[in-house]
Amino acid sequence: MKSSIQTCCSSSLFKSCKPYIGMISLQFGYAGMNIITKISLNGGMSHYVLVVYRHAIATAVIAPFAFFFERKAQPKITFPVFMQIFVLGLLGPVIDQNFYYAGLKLTSPTFSCAMSNMLPALTFVMAIIFRMEKVDIKKVIYQAKVVGTIITVGGALLMTLYKGPLVEMAWTKHREAHTKGGPANETSDHDWFIGCILLIIATLAWAALFILQKATLTTYSNHQLSLTSLVCFMGTMQAIAVTFVMEHNTSAWRIGWDMNLLAAAYAGIVTSSISYYVQGLVMKVKGPVFATAFSPLMMIIVAVMGSFILAEKIYLGGVIGSVIIVVGLYAVLWGKYKEEKEESQKRKLLEIPEAIKDNNNNNTQLINGNVQLMIGNGVEAKADQADKCPSIAIDLPPNQMIILNK
């Protein structure tokens, strides 16, 4: 008996911990992508070619799952739907990824991750612009979202305009003492500033993708794998066209069994395929706010990994700006969480009257002056017994009342 209880408790504990384990694992996966991609870009790989290979691999991985699990009742691809998929491919694989990789090459993995934390705030601003989000400035939850957005943008501006002195890590001091000069790939202040601008543009494109994706999901609400594979395929075709225009060196397309192949395969399989599936499962259980709240963890992991593997230099402006961005991020997420909680409570209140409608399962009748509610297969709840268990009282016109026992 005790062993069965212990098994049940451990099973329920593991079930409750699964979303946390999933999101923490994803942050390590994202951190690995940033480190491996940085090494590949520093090695001379074209970010245009990397985007093509990444999304070609992602398409090859996701498409079979979409075919086997979602081939029934596929939505018809009309011209408006095609244009939505076309623009999603342009915003995500082409604009977001190319600008992000270009910014990553000119800055550092930690800095790039810190800039990515602007995403919820920029998405909130775009949602207001496109009237997808209403703001009642008198309510605290909206004040938190607005103030958080301002703080986040302020942190990004600080990181862009102020580099600051070098911040030495405890484990890098010994290595710095034995290293002559700086790293070969250290960028100038001008390149650092350009990299910041590129990362901001990439985050804006990412936020715009979320806004458009919300509209497209009304068509593909039950075919999300199909939508992802179509966007990746469309993005691959667009990225090929962009690469032909921007990359005139044909040798850039060559890829062997090296870090370049690992970067493309890792990004395509882990961050564009596995992460989509895991994040979707977590969002179904915990919601999008929970999933977004773990993004600062990736920045910390990348900072530690980058300092060990890449001998990455971290500057004071980046540290201060990152802290400011994280504060703004959690202010926005707190407001979003409270807003979703408030909307959920409103929906529950609206659903209560549905419980008393005649739907062939529940029937009410008046016997001996007592209201009885027939529940399911002949189960009765008498109004004069309502004081024996928790109940909900609902007024019905004219001057009638029915008591629903929980």
C-alpha positions in Angstrom: 0.0 0.0 0.0 2.8 2.4 1.0 4.7 1.6 -2.2 1.7 2.3 -4.4 1.2 5.6 -2.6 4.9 6.5 -3.0 4.7 5.6 -6.7 1.6 7.7 -7.2 3.2 10.7 -5.4 6.5 10.4 -7.4 4.5 10.1 -10.6 2.4 13.2 -9.9 5.6 15.1 -8.8 7.3 14.2 -12.1 4.3 15.2 -14.1 4.2 18.6 -12.3 8.0 19.0 -12.9 7.9 18.1 -16.6 7.1 21.7 -17.9 10.0 23.0 -15.9 12.4 20.3 -17.1 11.3 20.9 -20.7 11.8 24.6 -20.6 15.1 24.4 -18.8 16.3 21.8 -21.3 15.2 24.1 -24.2 17.3 27.0 -22.8 20.4 24.7 -22.8 19.5 23.8 -26.4 19.1 27.4 -27.5 22.4 28.3 -25.7 24.2 25.5 -27.6 22.8 26.9 -30.9 24.2 30.3 -30.2 27.7 29.0 -29.2 28.0 26.6 -32.2 26.7 29.2 -34.6 29.1 31.8 -33.4 32.0 29.4 -33.9 30.8 28.6 -37.4 30.4 32.2 -38.3 33.8 33.1 -36.9 35.2 30.3 -39.0 34.0 32.0 -42.2 30.6 30.5 -42.9 28.2 32.8 -44.7 25.1 33.5 -42.6 23.0 33.5 -45.8 24.0 29.9 -46.6 23.6 28.9 -42.9 19.9 30.1 -43.0 19.3 28.1 -46.2 20.7 24.9 -44.8 19.1 25.3 -41.4 15.6 25.7 -42.7 16.0 23.0 -45.4 16.9 20.6 -42.6 14.0 21.8 -40.5 11.6 21.3 -43.4 12.9 17.7 -43.9 12.5 16.9 -40.2 9.0 18.5 -39.6 7.3 17.6 -43.0 7.1 13.8 -42.4 5.4 14.4 -39.0 3.0 16.9 -40.5 2.1 14.3 -43.2 1.5 11.4 -40.9 -0.3 13.2 -38.1 -2.1 16.0 -39.9 -2.8 14.9 -43.4 -6.6 14.7 -42.8 -8.8 17.7 -43.3 -6.0 19.9 -44.5 -7.0 23.6 -44.9 -7.3 24.8 -48.4 -4.4 27.1 -49.4 -6.2 30.1 -50.9 -4.4 33.2 -52.2 -4.7 35.1 -48.9 -3.5 32.1 -46.9 -0.6 31.7 -49.4 0.4 35.3 -48.9 0.3 34.9 -45.1 2.7 31.9 -45.4 4.9 33.8 -47.8 5.2 36.8 -45.4 5.8 34.5 -42.4 8.6 32.8 -44.4 10.0 36.3 -45.2 9.8 37.6 -41.6 11.2 34.5 -39.9 13.7 32.5 -41.9 14.9 35.4 -44.1 14.8 38.7 -42.2 14.9 37.5 -38.6 17.5 34.8 -39.0 19.8 36.7 -41.4 19.8 39.8 -39.3 20.2 37.9 -36.1 23.2 35.9 -37.4 24.8 39.0 -38.8 24.4 40.8 -35.5 25.7 37.7 -33.6 28.8 37.7 -35.8 29.5 41.4 -34.9 28.7 41.2 -31.2 28.7 38.1 -29.0 26.3 35.2 -28.1 25.5 36.7 -24.6 24.8 40.1 -26.0 22.5 38.6 -28.7 20.5 36.6 -26.2 20.1 39.7 -24.0 18.7 41.6 -27.0 16.3 38.7 -27.7 14.6 39.4 -24.3 13.0 42.5 -25.9 10.7 40.2 -27.8 7.6 40.3 -25.4 7.8 44.1 -25.1 8.1 44.6 -28.9 5.3 42.2 -29.5 3.1 44.1 -27.1 3.9 47.4 -28.9 3.0 45.8 -32.3 -0.2 44.3 -30.9 -1.3 47.8 -29.9 -0.4 49.3 -33.3 -2.4 46.6 -35.1 -5.3 46.9 -32.5 -4.9 43.4 -31.4 -4.3 44.5 -27.8 -6.4 47.1 -25.8 -4.8 49.2 -23.1 -6.7 50.5 -20.2 -4.0 52.7 -18.6 -6.1 53.0 -15.4 -5.5 49.3 -14.6 -2.3 48.2 -12.9 -1.8 45.3 -15.2 -1.6 47.6 -18.3 0.5 50.1 -16.4 3.0 47.2 -15.7 3.1 46.2 -19.4 3.6 49.8 -20.6 6.3 50.6 -17.9 8.0 47.2 -18.6 8.1 48.0 -22.3 9.7 51.4 -21.7 12.3 49.8 -19.3 13.1 47.1 -21.9 13.6 49.6 -24.7 15.7 51.7 -22.3 17.9 48.7 -21.5 18.4 47.9 -25.2 19.4 51.5 -25.9 21.9 51.5 -23.1 23.5 48.3 -24.5 23.6 49.8 -27.9 25.1 53.2 -27.0 27.3 52.3 -24.0 29.8 49.5 -24.2 31.7 50.3 -21.0 34.8 48.7 -19.4 35.6 45.0 -19.5 34.0 42.8 -16.8 36.4 40.0 -15.9 35.0 36.6 -14.7 36.7 34.8 -11.9 37.6 31.8 -14.1 38.9 34.0 -17.0 41.5 36.1 -15.1 44.2 33.4 -15.2 43.6 32.8 -18.9 43.7 36.6 -19.7 47.0 36.9 -17.9 48.6 34.3 -20.3 46.9 35.7 -23.5 48.7 38.3 -25.5 46.4 40.8 -27.1 42.7 40.3 -27.6 40.8 37.6 -29.4 41.2 37.5 -33.2 37.5 38.1 -33.8 37.1 41.0 -31.4 35.0 43.7 -33.1 35.4 47.5 -33.1 33.0 49.9 -31.4 31.5 50.7 -34.8 30.9 47.1 -35.7 29.5 46.5 -32.2 27.0 49.4 -32.8 26.0 48.0 -36.2 25.5 44.6 -34.6 23.2 46.1 -32.1 21.0 47.6 -34.8 20.9 44.4 -36.7 19.8 42.5 -33.6 17.0 45.0 -32.9 15.8 44.7 -36.5 15.8 40.9 -36.1 13.8 41.1 -32.9 11.3 43.4 -34.6 10.9 40.9 -37.4 10.4 38.1 -34.9 7.7 40.1 -33.1 5.9 40.8 -36.4 6.0 37.1 -37.2 4.2 36.4 -33.9 1.5 39.0 -34.7 0.9 37.5 -38.2 1.2 33.9 -37.0 -1.7 34.5 -34.5 -3.9 35.5 -37.5 -2.7 32.5 -39.6 -3.3 30.0 -36.8 -7.1 30.6 -37.1 -6.8 28.7 -40.4 -4.2 26.2 -39.1 -5.5 25.8 -35.5 -5.4 22.0 -35.8 -2.5 21.7 -38.2 0.4 23.6 -36.6 3.0 21.1 -37.8 1.8 21.6 -41.3 2.0 25.4 -40.9 5.5 25.2 -39.5 6.7 22.9 -42.4 5.1 25.3 -45.0 6.8 28.3 -43.4 10.2 26.6 -43.2 9.9 25.4 -46.8 8.8 28.9 -48.0 11.6 30.5 -46.0 14.1 28.0 -47.6 13.1 29.0 -51.1 13.2 32.7 -50.2 16.6 32.3 -48.5 18.0 30.6 -51.6 17.0 33.6 -53.7 18.4 36.1 -51.2 21.7 34.1 -51.0 22.1 34.0 -54.8 21.8 37.8 -54.8 24.0 38.5 -51.7 26.5 35.7 -51.8 28.5 35.7 -55.1 31.2 33.3 -53.9 30.0 29.8 -55.0 32.5 28.1 -52.6 30.3 29.5 -49.7 27.8 26.7 -50.5 30.3 24.0 -49.8 29.8 22.2 -46.6 31.6 19.1 -45.2 31.7 17.1 -42.1 32.7 20.1 -40.0 31.4 22.8 -37.6 29.4 24.3 -40.5 27.3 21.2 -41.0 26.9 20.8 -37.2 25.7 24.4 -36.9 23.1 23.9 -39.7 21.9 20.5 -38.5 21.8 21.5 -34.8 19.8 24.7 -35.5 17.5 22.9 -37.9 16.8 19.8 -35.7 17.0 21.3 -32.2 15.9 24.9 -32.4 13.5 24.7 -35.3 12.0 21.2 -34.8 12.4 19.7 -31.3 12.0 23.1 -29.6 8.7 23.7 -31.5 7.3 20.5 -30.3 8.4 20.8 -26.6 7.4 24.5 -26.4 4.0 23.6 -27.9 3.4 21.0 -25.2 4.5 23.3 -22.4 2.3 26.2 -23.7 -0.8 23.9 -23.8 -0.3 23.1 -20.1 1.2 26.3 -18.7 0.5 29.0 -21.3 2.8 31.3 -23.4 3.8 33.5 -20.4 5.3 30.5 -18.6 7.3 29.5 -21.7 8.6 33.1 -22.2 9.6 33.5 -18.6 12.6 31.2 -19.0 14.4 33.2 -21.7 16.7 35.1 -19.3 18.1 31.7 -18.2 19.4 31.1 -21.7 21.4 34.4 -21.4 23.0 33.2 -18.2 23.9 29.8 -19.7 25.3 31.4 -22.8 27.4 33.9 -20.7 29.0 31.0 -18.8 29.5 28.8 -21.8 30.8 31.7 -24.0 33.4 32.7 -21.5 34.7 29.1 -21.2 34.5 28.0 -24.9 34.9 31.3 -26.8 36.8 33.4 -24.3 34.0 35.8 -24.8 34.5 39.3 -23.3 31.6 40.8 -21.3 31.3 44.6 -20.9 29.7 46.6 -18.2 27.2 48.2 -20.6 26.0 44.8 -21.6 25.6 43.6 -18.0 23.7 46.7 -16.9 21.5 46.7 -20.0 20.8 43.0 -19.6 19.6 43.4 -16.0 17.4 46.4 -17.1 15.9 44.3 -20.0 15.2 41.4 -17.7 13.4 43.7 -15.2 11.3 45.1 -18.0 10.6 41.6 -19.4 9.2 40.3 -16.1 7.1 43.5 -15.7 5.5 42.8 -19.1 5.1 39.1 -18.3 3.5 39.9 -14.9 1.0 42.1 -16.6 0.3 39.5 -19.3 -0.1 36.8 -16.6 -2.6 38.9 -14.6 -4.5 39.8 -17.8 -4.8 36.2 -18.8 -6.0 35.2 -15.3 -8.6 38.0 -15.4 -9.9 36.9 -18.8 -10.0 33.2 -17.6 -12.1 34.2 -14.6 -14.5 36.2 -16.9 -14.9 33.1 -19.2 -15.7 30.9 -16.3 -18.4 33.3 -15.1 -19.9 33.4 -18.6 -19.9 29.6 -18.7 -21.8 29.1 -15.4 -25.3 29.6 -16.9 -24.6 26.9 -19.5 -24.6 24.3 -16.7 -28.3 24.8 -16.1 -29.4 24.5 -19.7 -31.5 21.5 -20.8 -29.0 19.4 -22.9 -30.5 16.0 -22.5 -28.0 15.2 -19.7 -29.3 17.5 -17.0 -33.0 18.0 -16.3 -34.8 19.9 -13.5 -38.3 19.2 -12.1 -40.4 20.3 -9.2 -41.4 17.5 -6.8 -43.2 18.2 -3.5 -42.2 21.8 -3.6 -38.5 21.0 -3.9 -36.4 21.7 -7.0 -34.5 18.6 -8.1 -31.6 18.6 -10.7 -31.2 15.3 -12.6 -27.5 14.9 -13.3 -26.3 12.3 -15.8 -27.7 8.8 -15.2 -30.5 9.4 -12.7 -28.4 11.2 -10.0 -30.5 13.7 -8.1 -29.5 16.8 -6.1 -32.3 18.1 -3.9 -32.5 21.8 -3.0 -33.4 21.0 0.6 -30.1 19.0 0.8 -28.0 21.9 -0.5 -26.6 22.7 2.9 -24.9 19.4 3.1 -22.3 20.2 0.4 -20.8 23.2 -1.3 -23.2 24.8 -3.8 -23.7 27.6 -6.3 -27.0 29.6 -6.2 -28.1 31.1 -9.5 -31.2 33.4 -9.8 -33.6 32.6 -12.6 -36.4 34.8 -13.7 -39.2 35.1 -12.6 -38.3 34.8 -8.9 -37.0 31.3 -9.2 -33.7 29.8 -7.8 -32.0 26.6 -8.6 -29.1 25.2 -6.5 -26.3 23.3 -8.3 -24.3 21.0 -6.0 -20.6 20.7 -6.8 
